[in-house]
Amino acid sequence: MAGHSHWAGIKHKKGKADKQRSKIFSKLSKEITVAAKLGDKDPAINPRLRSAIQAARSANMPKDNIERAINKSTINTQSNFENLRYEGFGPEKIAVIVETLTDNKNRTASNIRTIFQKAGGNLGTLGSASHNFIQLGVIKIYLNEISKDEIFELAIESGADECISAEKYHEIHCTVNEIYNVKKNLEKRIDNFISTEIEWVPLNKITVSKDNQSNLIEFFETLEDDDDVQNIFSNAQLNKI
């Protein structure tokens, strides 16, 4: 299942313009705030918060921003965010799953539907696209943290199902229910993680020709620009242009 099409893996977000970096920080801050609000403020005993903070550090978010996001969970008690998933088909008939974190589901649903329609796609019901994917726990670790042989052995000992060493990082797969148990075991040997996420991994990928990639990339970018969108997954196989 290597090389799945989580949009963060298709398009490298780091090193972009300040506007894009600010957008990334905003999404990461929202996840930190919600994680802290739903659980303990101490990341040592709140695995969702710990993972959110690690993701923020991997994106080079300043420490002050992280602390403000945690503090905001206490101050902003009136706002209730929901995790909502949208499914549909985009350009080139690719299957798409969009995960959002929103305090206004009517606004979010309207925005997502409009983005799909303008791109020539259509938003479907829950289950319309997700049958093309399998949901897995995915943990990514920097290559320089541990060798390929060591991480494979450690991953299996920690309860993971699969370990893949890619070009820039090690990627560990496990069942959704076991992700934080596996992560806890890995933390005994690993200090720095790129991300710890539950991802939708495509069962089969659709290859999109270079001639048709620009419309698809524009569609992904428009989705990504929406403040409520946290993650985008698709079964598109994009080649470098």
C-alpha positions in Angstrom: 0.0 0.0 0.0 3.0 2.3 -0.4 2.5 5.6 -2.0 -1.1 6.3 -1.2 -2.7 9.5 -2.3 -3.1 11.6 0.8 -3.0 15.1 -0.7 -0.2 16.1 1.7 1.9 13.4 0.0 1.1 14.6 -3.5 1.8 18.3 -2.9 4.6 19.4 -0.6 3.2 22.2 1.5 6.4 23.3 3.4 8.4 26.1 2.1 5.5 27.8 0.4 4.5 31.4 0.6 3.6 33.0 3.9 -0.1 32.9 3.1 0.0 29.2 2.6 2.1 28.6 5.7 -0.4 30.7 7.7 -3.2 28.5 6.4 -1.4 25.4 7.4 -0.7 26.8 10.9 -4.4 27.7 11.3 -5.5 24.2 10.5 -3.0 22.7 12.9 -3.9 25.1 15.6 -7.6 24.2 15.3 -6.7 20.5 15.7 -4.6 21.3 18.8 -7.4 23.4 20.3 -10.0 20.7 19.7 -7.8 17.9 21.0 -7.0 19.9 24.1 -10.7 20.7 24.6 -11.9 17.1 24.2 -9.2 15.6 26.4 -6.5 16.6 28.9 -4.4 19.7 28.4 -1.3 17.5 29.1 0.0 15.9 25.9 1.7 13.2 27.9 -1.8 11.7 28.7 -3.7 12.9 25.7 -2.5 11.0 22.6 -4.6 13.0 20.1 -3.1 16.3 21.5 0.4 14.8 21.5 0.1 13.8 17.9 -1.3 17.2 16.9 1.6 19.0 18.6 4.1 16.7 16.9 2.5 17.5 13.5 2.8 21.2 14.3 6.4 20.9 15.2 7.1 19.0 11.9 5.6 21.9 10.1 7.9 24.3 12.0 5.1 26.0 13.9 6.5 28.3 16.6 6.2 27.1 20.2 4.2 30.2 21.1 1.6 29.3 18.5 1.2 25.8 19.9 0.8 27.1 23.4 -1.8 29.7 22.3 -3.8 26.9 20.6 -3.8 24.9 23.8 -4.8 27.9 25.9 -7.6 28.7 23.4 -9.3 25.4 24.4 -10.1 26.9 27.8 -11.0 30.4 26.7 -13.2 29.5 23.7 -15.7 27.2 25.5 -18.7 28.4 23.4 -17.5 27.1 20.1 -18.1 23.4 19.4 -16.3 21.8 16.5 -17.4 18.6 14.8 -15.3 16.2 12.7 -17.3 15.6 9.5 -16.5 13.6 6.4 -17.6 14.2 2.9 -17.3 11.8 0.0 -17.6 12.2 -3.8 -16.0 12.1 -7.2 -13.8 14.8 -8.6 -12.3 15.5 -12.0 -11.3 12.4 -14.0 -13.9 10.5 -11.8 -11.4 10.0 -9.0 -12.8 9.0 -5.6 -12.3 11.7 -2.9 -12.7 11.8 0.8 -12.6 15.2 2.6 -12.2 15.4 6.4 -13.3 18.6 8.0 -13.4 20.2 11.4 -16.2 22.7 11.6 -18.4 24.8 13.9 -21.0 25.3 11.1 -21.8 22.1 9.2 -24.3 23.9 6.8 -21.6 26.3 5.7 -19.1 23.5 5.3 -21.4 21.3 3.3 -22.4 24.1 1.0 -18.8 25.1 0.4 -17.6 21.5 -0.3 -20.5 20.8 -2.6 -19.8 24.0 -4.6 -16.1 23.1 -5.0 -17.0 19.6 -6.3 -19.6 21.0 -8.7 -17.4 23.7 -10.1 -14.7 21.1 -10.8 -17.1 19.0 -12.8 -17.4 16.4 -10.0 -20.2 15.6 -7.6 -20.6 15.2 -3.8 -22.1 11.9 -2.8 -23.4 10.3 0.3 -21.3 8.7 3.0 -20.0 5.4 1.6 -20.2 6.5 -2.0 -16.4 6.8 -2.3 -15.0 5.2 0.9 -15.5 1.7 -0.4 -12.5 2.4 -2.7 -10.3 2.9 0.4 -9.2 1.1 3.6 -8.8 3.1 6.8 -5.5 2.6 8.5 -3.4 4.1 11.3 -0.4 5.7 9.6 2.7 6.8 11.5 5.6 8.6 9.7 9.1 8.9 11.1 12.1 10.7 9.8 14.7 8.4 8.1 17.5 9.8 10.3 15.7 8.7 13.5 16.3 5.0 13.0 17.7 2.6 10.4 15.4 0.6 8.0 16.2 -2.7 9.7 15.7 -1.4 13.2 12.4 0.4 12.5 11.0 -2.7 10.8 11.8 -4.9 13.8 10.5 -2.2 16.2 7.3 -1.7 14.3 6.4 -5.4 14.4 7.3 -5.6 18.1 5.1 -2.5 18.7 2.0 -4.2 17.2 2.1 -2.7 13.7 1.0 -4.6 10.6 3.4 -3.2 8.0 6.5 -0.9 7.8 7.6 0.8 4.6 10.8 2.8 4.2 10.1 5.5 1.6 12.4 8.0 0.0 12.1 10.5 2.8 10.5 8.7 5.8 9.6 5.4 7.4 5.8 4.7 7.2 4.2 2.4 9.7 0.7 0.9 9.1 -1.6 -0.5 11.8 -5.3 -0.9 12.5 -7.2 2.2 13.4 -8.0 1.0 16.9 -4.3 0.2 17.7 -2.7 3.4 16.4 -2.1 5.1 19.8 -1.0 1.8 21.4 1.5 1.3 18.6 2.6 4.9 18.9 3.1 4.6 22.6 5.4 1.6 22.1 7.4 3.4 19.4 7.9 6.4 21.6 10.1 4.3 23.9 12.7 4.4 21.2 11.7 7.3 18.9 11.7 11.0 19.9 10.6 12.7 16.7 7.6 11.8 14.5 6.4 13.5 11.3 2.8 12.6 11.8 0.4 10.1 13.4 -2.9 10.0 11.5 -5.8 7.8 10.6 -5.7 7.9 6.8 -7.9 6.6 4.0 -5.6 4.5 1.8 -6.9 3.6 -1.7 -7.3 0.0 -2.6 -6.6 0.8 -6.3 -5.3 4.0 -7.9 -6.4 5.7 -11.0 -3.5 7.1 -13.1 -4.2 10.6 -14.3 -2.4 11.7 -17.4 -0.2 14.8 -17.3 -2.5 16.6 -19.7 -5.4 16.3 -17.2 -3.5 16.9 -14.0 -3.8 20.7 -13.9 -7.6 20.6 -13.4 -7.2 18.0 -10.6 -4.5 20.0 -8.9 -6.6 23.1 -9.0 -9.5 21.1 -7.5 -7.3 19.9 -4.6 -5.9 23.3 -4.0 -9.4 24.9 -3.8 -10.5 22.3 -1.3 -7.3 22.8 0.7 -7.9 26.6 0.8 -11.2 26.1 2.7 -10.7 26.8 6.3 -12.8 23.9 7.5 -10.9 21.2 5.5 -8.3 19.3 7.5 -7.4 16.3 5.2 -8.0 15.3 1.6 -7.6 11.7 0.3 -8.0 10.4 -3.2 -7.2 7.4 -5.3 -5.5 9.5 -8.0 -2.0 8.6 -9.1 -0.3 11.8 -10.0 3.0 11.9 -11.8 5.4 14.8 -11.4 4.8 17.5 -13.9 
